[in-house]
C-alpha cells in the first residue's frame, strides 16, 4: 500500500537535506549543480515541482538559492589565504631557495663541501649566521607576490573553468579542463606578479653573499627601485619564461589536483566537505606540485638569483653539465615540506574564509 505524500513532506525533506549539506559543493558551485545533486533523491517529483520545493526549502533553511560569490570576493579570500600561508611557511621557502642556489664549494683537500645540508641544517645555519629574522628575508615581497599572484590564480580559476566548459554545463568537469584552466590562470597571474617574485628571490639570496660584502637592497621597496634604476624596468620581468612555465605547471598541479581529489574524496561514504577532506587534498596537491614543478623551480630560482646565465636554456644546460640531473631536485624535501604545508594552510584558510562570504550571501 502506497502512502500519499503531501507537498510539505517534500519541502521538509529538501530543507533538511540542504541544512545537512550546508550548501557545500565545489568552489562557487552554481545553483543548477545543487539542483542536480539533490534531484536523484526526488525523482518522483516533476522537475517544475522539484524546483518549486527546492526554492521553498531554501527559504525554510534561511538560505538563498544564489550561492555563488563575486570575483572580487573570491580574489579577497584567495589573497588573504595565500598571504596567511606565506607568513606561516616563508622560512621553509628561504631554505629551499638557498639550497637551490647553492653550488658545490671546493675545499683544500679537493672535496666539495656544501654550506647548507638538508632543510633543518639550512634553517639552523641561516638562524645561526643571520639571526632568526634571516629566515623571514623577502617576506614583504612574498606577501606582495601572494596578494597579487595568489589572488589572481585562484580567483580566476572558477571563471576560466566555467568559460571553458560553458555556463550551461552540468556535472563533474573533466580533469583535463581543470588542468587547462589552472595552466591559463597560473600563467596570467605570474605575468602580472613577476616583479614581486624577482624581488623576493633577490632578497632571499642576499644571505649567501660573502661576509663583508655590502647588501644590495635595504628592503623590498628599495629593491624595486634599485633594480629599475640599475637594470631597467624590463629587468623586473627577468626569468619570466621559466617563471611562467613553473607557475603554470605548479598551479595546474595544485588547483586541478586539489579540485579533483577533493571531489573524489567527497564521494567516499563518511567523507564530506570537511577539514579532513581539505587536509588530505591539500597535502596531495603539494606533493604533485613539487614532483612536477621542481626542475623549472630550480631554473627559475637560479635565473632570478644569479645574473651569469644568459637565458633559460643556458641555465638548464650549465646546471645539467656541472651538477647532473639531481640538481633539479635540490631542496626537494624542504620544497615539499613548504609546499605541502603551504597548500594545507592555504586551502584550509580559503575554505573557511569563503564560508564567511557565502554565509553573508546565503543568510537573509
One Martini backbone bead per residue (centre of mass of N, CA, C, O) as a GRO file, in nm:
protein
  364
    1UNK     BB    1   0.095   0.037   0.025
    2UNK     BB    2   0.056   0.372  -0.074
    3UNK     BB    3   0.157   0.667   0.043
    4UNK     BB    4   0.091   0.983   0.065
    5UNK     BB    5   0.231   1.298  -0.039
    6UNK     BB    6   0.305   1.593   0.076
    7UNK     BB    7   0.446   1.891   0.000
    8UNK     BB    8   0.570   1.932   0.284
    9UNK     BB    9   0.754   1.683   0.281
   10UNK     BB   10   0.943   1.771   0.053
   11UNK     BB   11   1.035   2.034   0.182
   12UNK     BB   12   1.150   1.917   0.444
   13UNK     BB   13   1.361   1.733   0.314
   14UNK     BB   14   1.513   1.954   0.165
   15UNK     BB   15   1.585   2.128   0.408
   16UNK     BB   16   1.750   1.912   0.553
   17UNK     BB   17   1.951   1.860   0.324
   18UNK     BB   18   2.068   2.146   0.315
   19UNK     BB   19   2.171   2.155   0.607
   20UNK     BB   20   2.359   1.909   0.583
   21UNK     BB   21   2.522   2.030   0.337
   22UNK     BB   22   2.563   2.351   0.366
   23UNK     BB   23   2.597   2.424   0.060
   24UNK     BB   24   2.813   2.231  -0.034
   25UNK     BB   25   3.077   2.244  -0.276
   26UNK     BB   26   3.214   2.366  -0.503
   27UNK     BB   27   3.346   2.632  -0.605
   28UNK     BB   28   3.093   2.825  -0.673
   29UNK     BB   29   2.841   2.659  -0.686
   30UNK     BB   30   2.587   2.627  -0.872
   31UNK     BB   31   2.252   2.586  -0.853
   32UNK     BB   32   2.227   2.353  -1.067
   33UNK     BB   33   2.405   2.150  -0.906
   34UNK     BB   34   2.224   2.128  -0.665
   35UNK     BB   35   1.993   2.018  -0.817
   36UNK     BB   36   2.142   1.754  -0.911
   37UNK     BB   37   2.218   1.639  -0.627
   38UNK     BB   38   1.908   1.618  -0.526
   39UNK     BB   39   1.733   1.485  -0.750
   40UNK     BB   40   1.769   1.166  -0.700
   41UNK     BB   41   1.576   1.193  -0.428
   42UNK     BB   42   1.331   1.329  -0.639
   43UNK     BB   43   1.209   1.161  -0.896
   44UNK     BB   44   0.892   1.180  -0.834
   45UNK     BB   45   0.932   1.468  -0.928
   46UNK     BB   46   0.864   1.713  -1.100
   47UNK     BB   47   1.066   1.958  -1.193
   48UNK     BB   48   0.893   2.206  -1.114
   49UNK     BB   49   0.831   2.096  -0.830
   50UNK     BB   50   1.120   2.073  -0.733
   51UNK     BB   51   1.198   2.371  -0.761
   52UNK     BB   52   0.981   2.478  -0.575
   53UNK     BB   53   1.071   2.320  -0.324
   54UNK     BB   54   1.359   2.425  -0.314
   55UNK     BB   55   1.294   2.720  -0.272
   56UNK     BB   56   1.135   2.680  -0.009
   57UNK     BB   57   1.361   2.533   0.147
   58UNK     BB   58   1.568   2.763   0.151
   59UNK     BB   59   1.391   2.948   0.320
   60UNK     BB   60   1.365   2.758   0.567
   61UNK     BB   61   1.698   2.751   0.586
   62UNK     BB   62   1.798   3.045   0.549
   63UNK     BB   63   1.821   3.053   0.229
   64UNK     BB   64   1.976   3.127  -0.083
   65UNK     BB   65   2.007   3.018  -0.408
   66UNK     BB   66   2.245   3.219  -0.427
   67UNK     BB   67   2.590   3.082  -0.400
   68UNK     BB   68   2.759   3.274  -0.535
   69UNK     BB   69   3.055   3.459  -0.577
   70UNK     BB   70   3.248   3.702  -0.641
   71UNK     BB   71   3.546   3.786  -0.768
   72UNK     BB   72   3.633   3.982  -0.545
   73UNK     BB   73   3.579   3.788  -0.309
   74UNK     BB   74   3.767   3.565  -0.411
   75UNK     BB   75   4.023   3.736  -0.415
   76UNK     BB   76   4.029   3.804  -0.115
   77UNK     BB   77   4.037   3.515  -0.010
   78UNK     BB   78   4.292   3.426  -0.166
   79UNK     BB   79   4.491   3.644  -0.066
   80UNK     BB   80   4.464   3.583   0.234
   81UNK     BB   81   4.541   3.280   0.228
   82UNK     BB   82   4.820   3.318   0.090
   83UNK     BB   83   4.946   3.511   0.302
   84UNK     BB   84   4.917   3.326   0.547
   85UNK     BB   85   5.085   3.092   0.430
   86UNK     BB   86   5.343   3.257   0.391
   87UNK     BB   87   5.397   3.331   0.688
   88UNK     BB   88   5.421   3.023   0.782
   89UNK     BB   89   5.651   2.932   0.527
   90UNK     BB   90   5.906   3.118   0.458
   91UNK     BB   91   6.147   2.961   0.583
   92UNK     BB   92   6.122   2.718   0.385
   93UNK     BB   93   6.169   2.890   0.130
   94UNK     BB   94   6.449   2.994   0.200
   95UNK     BB   95   6.582   2.714   0.212
   96UNK     BB   96   6.518   2.633  -0.078
   97UNK     BB   97   6.672   2.862  -0.224
   98UNK     BB   98   6.953   2.806  -0.107
   99UNK     BB   99   6.976   2.515  -0.220
  100UNK     BB  100   6.936   2.594  -0.523
  101UNK     BB  101   7.187   2.810  -0.528
  102UNK     BB  102   7.379   2.598  -0.457
  103UNK     BB  103   7.715   2.522  -0.475
  104UNK     BB  104   8.001   2.370  -0.507
  105UNK     BB  105   8.262   2.373  -0.262
  106UNK     BB  106   8.589   2.399  -0.260
  107UNK     BB  107   8.852   2.237  -0.104
  108UNK     BB  108   9.175   2.171  -0.014
  109UNK     BB  109   9.130   1.835  -0.062
  110UNK     BB  110   8.906   1.833  -0.320
  111UNK     BB  111   8.648   1.868  -0.191
  112UNK     BB  112   8.289   1.902  -0.154
  113UNK     BB  113   8.137   2.162   0.053
  114UNK     BB  114   7.841   2.226   0.173
  115UNK     BB  115   7.677   2.463   0.353
  116UNK     BB  116   7.406   2.320   0.296
  117UNK     BB  117   7.206   2.069   0.494
  118UNK     BB  118   6.923   2.050   0.454
  119UNK     BB  119   6.657   2.191   0.601
  120UNK     BB  120   6.746   2.206   0.900
  121UNK     BB  121   7.039   2.297   0.844
  122UNK     BB  122   6.961   2.557   0.697
  123UNK     BB  123   6.798   2.690   0.919
  124UNK     BB  124   7.028   2.691   1.135
  125UNK     BB  125   7.240   2.848   0.971
  126UNK     BB  126   7.077   3.106   0.928
  127UNK     BB  127   7.018   3.164   1.230
  128UNK     BB  128   7.319   3.177   1.320
  129UNK     BB  129   7.431   3.396   1.098
  130UNK     BB  130   7.142   3.596   1.075
  131UNK     BB  131   6.918   3.512   1.232
  132UNK     BB  132   6.585   3.479   1.257
  133UNK     BB  133   6.517   3.702   1.042
  134UNK     BB  134   6.651   3.548   0.797
  135UNK     BB  135   6.396   3.356   0.749
  136UNK     BB  136   6.222   3.639   0.654
  137UNK     BB  137   6.333   3.693   0.392
  138UNK     BB  138   6.110   3.842   0.168
  139UNK     BB  139   5.819   3.871   0.294
  140UNK     BB  140   5.707   4.125   0.162
  141UNK     BB  141   5.733   4.025  -0.130
  142UNK     BB  142   5.567   3.769  -0.075
  143UNK     BB  143   5.302   3.923  -0.014
  144UNK     BB  144   5.282   4.066  -0.276
  145UNK     BB  145   5.266   3.810  -0.448
  146UNK     BB  146   5.017   3.669  -0.313
  147UNK     BB  147   4.812   3.894  -0.355
  148UNK     BB  148   4.833   3.875  -0.665
  149UNK     BB  149   4.879   3.577  -0.750
  150UNK     BB  150   4.682   3.431  -0.562
  151UNK     BB  151   4.427   3.593  -0.634
  152UNK     BB  152   4.429   3.529  -0.944
  153UNK     BB  153   4.464   3.216  -0.975
  154UNK     BB  154   4.211   3.151  -0.795
  155UNK     BB  155   3.996   3.360  -0.888
  156UNK     BB  156   4.008   3.256  -1.204
  157UNK     BB  157   3.947   2.952  -1.211
  158UNK     BB  158   3.634   2.935  -1.224
  159UNK     BB  159   3.575   3.122  -1.467
  160UNK     BB  160   3.755   2.964  -1.669
  161UNK     BB  161   3.618   2.691  -1.636
  162UNK     BB  162   3.339   2.790  -1.729
  163UNK     BB  163   3.432   2.892  -2.007
  164UNK     BB  164   3.525   2.611  -2.119
  165UNK     BB  165   3.236   2.452  -2.063
  166UNK     BB  166   3.015   2.636  -1.987
  167UNK     BB  167   2.735   2.766  -1.822
  168UNK     BB  168   2.545   2.491  -1.888
  169UNK     BB  169   2.706   2.301  -1.734
  170UNK     BB  170   2.655   1.958  -1.609
  171UNK     BB  171   2.869   1.835  -1.371
  172UNK     BB  172   3.168   1.688  -1.402
  173UNK     BB  173   3.459   1.817  -1.461
  174UNK     BB  174   3.709   1.759  -1.645
  175UNK     BB  175   4.040   1.734  -1.583
  176UNK     BB  176   4.156   1.880  -1.837
  177UNK     BB  177   3.999   2.146  -1.778
  178UNK     BB  178   4.133   2.206  -1.508
  179UNK     BB  179   4.423   2.218  -1.611
  180UNK     BB  180   4.385   2.442  -1.821
  181UNK     BB  181   4.282   2.658  -1.626
  182UNK     BB  182   4.537   2.658  -1.442
  183UNK     BB  183   4.744   2.730  -1.656
  184UNK     BB  184   4.623   3.005  -1.734
  185UNK     BB  185   4.613   3.142  -1.448
  186UNK     BB  186   4.914   3.110  -1.382
  187UNK     BB  187   5.023   3.277  -1.621
  188UNK     BB  188   4.869   3.541  -1.578
  189UNK     BB  189   4.957   3.599  -1.282
  190UNK     BB  190   5.277   3.604  -1.327
  191UNK     BB  191   5.294   3.837  -1.525
  192UNK     BB  192   5.204   4.040  -1.304
  193UNK     BB  193   5.400   3.915  -1.047
  194UNK     BB  194   5.711   3.895  -1.119
  195UNK     BB  195   5.847   4.129  -0.957
  196UNK     BB  196   5.790   4.001  -0.676
  197UNK     BB  197   5.952   3.742  -0.726
  198UNK     BB  198   6.228   3.867  -0.778
  199UNK     BB  199   6.261   4.017  -0.508
  200UNK     BB  200   6.236   3.775  -0.324
  201UNK     BB  201   6.487   3.618  -0.431
  202UNK     BB  202   6.697   3.838  -0.387
  203UNK     BB  203   6.659   3.860  -0.078
  204UNK     BB  204   6.712   3.555  -0.013
  205UNK     BB  205   7.015   3.565  -0.154
  206UNK     BB  206   7.182   3.760   0.030
  207UNK     BB  207   7.301   3.549   0.247
  208UNK     BB  208   7.526   3.427   0.029
  209UNK     BB  209   7.704   3.643   0.079
  210UNK     BB  210   7.990   3.743   0.170
  211UNK     BB  211   8.163   3.856   0.409
  212UNK     BB  212   8.154   4.220   0.380
  213UNK     BB  213   7.939   4.232   0.172
  214UNK     BB  214   7.727   4.439   0.056
  215UNK     BB  215   7.411   4.503   0.037
  216UNK     BB  216   7.183   4.578  -0.219
  217UNK     BB  217   6.928   4.579  -0.016
  218UNK     BB  218   6.701   4.727   0.225
  219UNK     BB  219   6.442   4.621   0.065
  220UNK     BB  220   6.169   4.586  -0.123
  221UNK     BB  221   6.137   4.876  -0.228
  222UNK     BB  222   6.437   4.921  -0.291
  223UNK     BB  223   6.458   4.691  -0.497
  224UNK     BB  224   6.278   4.803  -0.714
  225UNK     BB  225   6.437   5.071  -0.763
  226UNK     BB  226   6.719   4.949  -0.812
  227UNK     BB  227   6.652   4.771  -1.055
  228UNK     BB  228   6.547   4.999  -1.236
  229UNK     BB  229   6.803   5.181  -1.221
  230UNK     BB  230   7.028   4.954  -1.302
  231UNK     BB  231   6.838   4.756  -1.523
  232UNK     BB  232   6.551   4.824  -1.555
  233UNK     BB  233   6.224   4.748  -1.605
  234UNK     BB  234   6.263   4.468  -1.751
  235UNK     BB  235   6.407   4.325  -1.504
  236UNK     BB  236   6.138   4.249  -1.351
  237UNK     BB  237   6.115   4.010  -1.595
  238UNK     BB  238   6.307   3.815  -1.500
  239UNK     BB  239   6.239   3.487  -1.575
  240UNK     BB  240   5.954   3.456  -1.713
  241UNK     BB  241   5.958   3.193  -1.863
  242UNK     BB  242   6.013   2.991  -1.622
  243UNK     BB  243   5.784   3.114  -1.450
  244UNK     BB  244   5.548   3.036  -1.626
  245UNK     BB  245   5.606   2.737  -1.631
  246UNK     BB  246   5.609   2.686  -1.328
  247UNK     BB  247   5.328   2.820  -1.242
  248UNK     BB  248   5.146   2.668  -1.434
  249UNK     BB  249   5.220   2.384  -1.340
  250UNK     BB  250   5.176   2.419  -1.033
  251UNK     BB  251   4.886   2.519  -1.052
  252UNK     BB  252   4.777   2.262  -1.183
  253UNK     BB  253   4.870   2.069  -0.958
  254UNK     BB  254   4.707   2.209  -0.735
  255UNK     BB  255   4.413   2.281  -0.830
  256UNK     BB  256   4.333   2.027  -0.991
  257UNK     BB  257   4.400   1.820  -0.768
  258UNK     BB  258   4.228   1.937  -0.547
  259UNK     BB  259   3.960   1.931  -0.696
  260UNK     BB  260   3.963   1.624  -0.765
  261UNK     BB  261   4.018   1.501  -0.482
  262UNK     BB  262   3.786   1.631  -0.335
  263UNK     BB  263   3.565   1.512  -0.513
  264UNK     BB  264   3.639   1.213  -0.452
  265UNK     BB  265   3.622   1.211  -0.140
  266UNK     BB  266   3.315   1.308  -0.124
  267UNK     BB  267   3.218   1.015  -0.242
  268UNK     BB  268   3.295   0.897   0.019
  269UNK     BB  269   3.188   0.738   0.269
  270UNK     BB  270   3.207   0.978   0.544
  271UNK     BB  271   3.259   1.207   0.357
  272UNK     BB  272   3.321   1.561   0.319
  273UNK     BB  273   3.323   1.914   0.357
  274UNK     BB  274   3.606   1.896   0.528
  275UNK     BB  275   3.899   1.928   0.691
  276UNK     BB  276   4.009   1.650   0.608
  277UNK     BB  277   3.970   1.687   0.307
  278UNK     BB  278   4.149   1.941   0.281
  279UNK     BB  279   4.406   1.811   0.391
  280UNK     BB  280   4.444   1.581   0.183
  281UNK     BB  281   4.426   1.758  -0.075
  282UNK     BB  282   4.661   1.952  -0.001
  283UNK     BB  283   4.890   1.743   0.016
  284UNK     BB  284   4.860   1.632  -0.270
  285UNK     BB  285   4.905   1.900  -0.417
  286UNK     BB  286   5.196   1.945  -0.311
  287UNK     BB  287   5.325   1.689  -0.427
  288UNK     BB  288   5.265   1.736  -0.727
  289UNK     BB  289   5.403   2.012  -0.750
  290UNK     BB  290   5.694   1.918  -0.685
  291UNK     BB  291   5.737   1.689  -0.890
  292UNK     BB  292   5.673   1.877  -1.144
  293UNK     BB  293   5.821   2.175  -1.054
  294UNK     BB  294   6.127   2.160  -0.970
  295UNK     BB  295   6.301   2.214  -1.225
  296UNK     BB  296   6.177   2.500  -1.287
  297UNK     BB  297   6.238   2.615  -1.005
  298UNK     BB  298   6.545   2.609  -1.019
  299UNK     BB  299   6.579   2.781  -1.271
  300UNK     BB  300   6.433   3.027  -1.164
  301UNK     BB  301   6.612   3.086  -0.915
  302UNK     BB  302   6.880   3.116  -1.079
  303UNK     BB  303   6.791   3.343  -1.269
  304UNK     BB  304   6.719   3.548  -1.031
  305UNK     BB  305   6.995   3.503  -0.843
  306UNK     BB  306   7.164   3.483  -1.129
  307UNK     BB  307   7.331   3.674  -1.398
  308UNK     BB  308   7.514   3.451  -1.567
  309UNK     BB  309   7.271   3.379  -1.725
  310UNK     BB  310   7.130   3.414  -2.039
  311UNK     BB  311   6.917   3.172  -2.013
  312UNK     BB  312   6.726   2.902  -1.972
  313UNK     BB  313   6.897   2.699  -2.136
  314UNK     BB  314   7.170   2.774  -2.011
  315UNK     BB  315   7.094   2.694  -1.723
  316UNK     BB  316   7.021   2.401  -1.777
  317UNK     BB  317   7.290   2.304  -1.906
  318UNK     BB  318   7.490   2.389  -1.681
  319UNK     BB  319   7.358   2.227  -1.455
  320UNK     BB  320   7.377   1.948  -1.590
  321UNK     BB  321   7.691   1.940  -1.635
  322UNK     BB  322   7.792   2.013  -1.329
  323UNK     BB  323   7.542   1.841  -1.145
  324UNK     BB  324   7.312   1.715  -1.273
  325UNK     BB  325   6.984   1.603  -1.246
  326UNK     BB  326   6.957   1.634  -0.926
  327UNK     BB  327   6.965   1.949  -0.918
  328UNK     BB  328   6.647   1.972  -0.986
  329UNK     BB  329   6.605   1.841  -0.668
  330UNK     BB  330   6.682   2.058  -0.500
  331UNK     BB  331   6.503   2.093  -0.217
  332UNK     BB  332   6.266   1.886  -0.201
  333UNK     BB  333   6.192   1.861   0.097
  334UNK     BB  334   6.149   2.165   0.160
  335UNK     BB  335   5.949   2.199  -0.071
  336UNK     BB  336   5.737   1.999   0.033
  337UNK     BB  337   5.708   2.110   0.314
  338UNK     BB  338   5.617   2.384   0.212
  339UNK     BB  339   5.388   2.310   0.002
  340UNK     BB  340   5.226   2.130   0.183
  341UNK     BB  341   5.177   2.338   0.404
  342UNK     BB  342   5.073   2.566   0.225
  343UNK     BB  343   4.825   2.418   0.110
  344UNK     BB  344   4.684   2.353   0.371
  345UNK     BB  345   4.660   2.641   0.480
  346UNK     BB  346   4.529   2.773   0.234
  347UNK     BB  347   4.275   2.586   0.193
  348UNK     BB  348   4.163   2.607   0.476
  349UNK     BB  349   4.136   2.915   0.475
  350UNK     BB  350   3.968   2.947   0.219
  351UNK     BB  351   3.721   2.779   0.305
  352UNK     BB  352   3.655   2.953   0.560
  353UNK     BB  353   3.638   3.239   0.433
  354UNK     BB  354   3.414   3.171   0.223
  355UNK     BB  355   3.192   3.118   0.436
  356UNK     BB  356   3.153   3.411   0.512
  357UNK     BB  357   3.051   3.503   0.233
  358UNK     BB  358   2.830   3.286   0.200
  359UNK     BB  359   2.668   3.368   0.449
  360UNK     BB  360   2.600   3.653   0.348
  361UNK     BB  361   2.442   3.536   0.099
  362UNK     BB  362   2.253   3.311   0.228
  363UNK     BB  363   2.173   3.492   0.442
  364UNK     BB  364   1.925   3.726   0.514
   0.00000   0.00000   0.00000
